[in-house]
Amino acid sequence: MTLEEFKKKSKKIPDAPGVYFFLDKRRRLLYIGKAASLRDRVRSYFSPDLFRARGPLLVQMLKKASLVDWRKTDSVLEALLLEASLVRGHKPIFNTELKDDKSFNYVVIIKEDFPRVLVVREKELKTKNLKFKNIFGPFPNGGQLKDALKLVRKIFPYRDSKCKPGQKRPCFNRQIGLCPGVCIGEITKRKYGKTIQHITLLFEGKKKRLLKTLTKEMKSAAKEENFEVAKELRRQIFALQHIQDVSLIKDEYRSHSTLLGAIRPGRIESYDIAHFGGSANVGVMTVVEDGAANKNEYRKFRIKAAKPGDDTSALREVLARRLGHDEWPLPRLIIVDGARAQINAAQKVLEEYGINIPVVGVIKDDKHRPRGILGPSTSLRVNDFIRNHEREILLANAEAHRFAITYHRKRSRKNLGIL
């Protein structure tokens, strides 16, 4: 789709929340996304300033796209849930490619008498010794999912792992109205089952059907003169029709300038690229926070667009994809393995995103041992930071090298069919 073709169609795109679709000339789904404003979000894909910073995979997707379509929703919450449901059902190629080897979040409903509603990582779906009644996702943005679940739980209070049936005292969530009282036997299995059915319909993007079900249940309760139940059902209907998802809208519109305020002063990120003769080309990100390695924040990247052996292009690809994750906090300092070429490559990506974070390089000798740290000599303040945090910088760099080699060997064995 050309910019001129898009401009003609953009007038028809509503300035409202919803889910958008990029399709190729055969009407095959390439990518599904969500937006607080469909018009603004789709328009952003054709902005000259953002086009350069989108990253190679999205650029490739836009070249293949010949049609953009959308589905309007009444709220950002519904767009978030509908996007996850559609991605799971259709598995568009570019949604899958853009995963960055990251284990996304899923919302699961556990198969038990009083089902718990939990958030688990993708890798835990197979390792956890649990039977799932329903699985919803993937949700790439953990912060948005957390805010979404807060909204859902206010409408439909549910049980989590902190609520254990048979307790003498109500759990904390019961005390603040977020648990229906499973812990102290205030709700029957049948009534709680209806709540789970309602949550399921909401996460499946079937709001109209959900409202119809709630209205039917409300009328039935009123007819039986069960006015307390009817009142609660009316509250839920009203809440669904007037979802106040300000937090989700704010998160959706976070700009890169706002992200600068999300820098963690004690966070340092280090990047390294590993390959053998250009094969099994991978990149990694390691994190040191407050002087210690934070392995929970490490990330792996399979290089998909850079040519084999082109380390600077691979580094640019990794950084572009990393900066595409708004939910990850920004570091105080970025470390690359190499000298001026690697520093310049990283700084170019940061400039394209409008982010001002210092970049330093760790220079190695012929035995790959650190022999110096190259930083921006024009900034004494940054260089003072380097001197005061040399141990953390070298730790982050050593961890990046170790992590990259480990991941590269794993990918190489997999490519060769070796377990």
Summary of the structure (lengths in Angstrom):
residues: 419
radius of gyration: 24.6
end to end distance: 43.5
largest distance: 83.8
contacts: 1293
relative contact order: 0.09
helix: 47%
strand: 20%
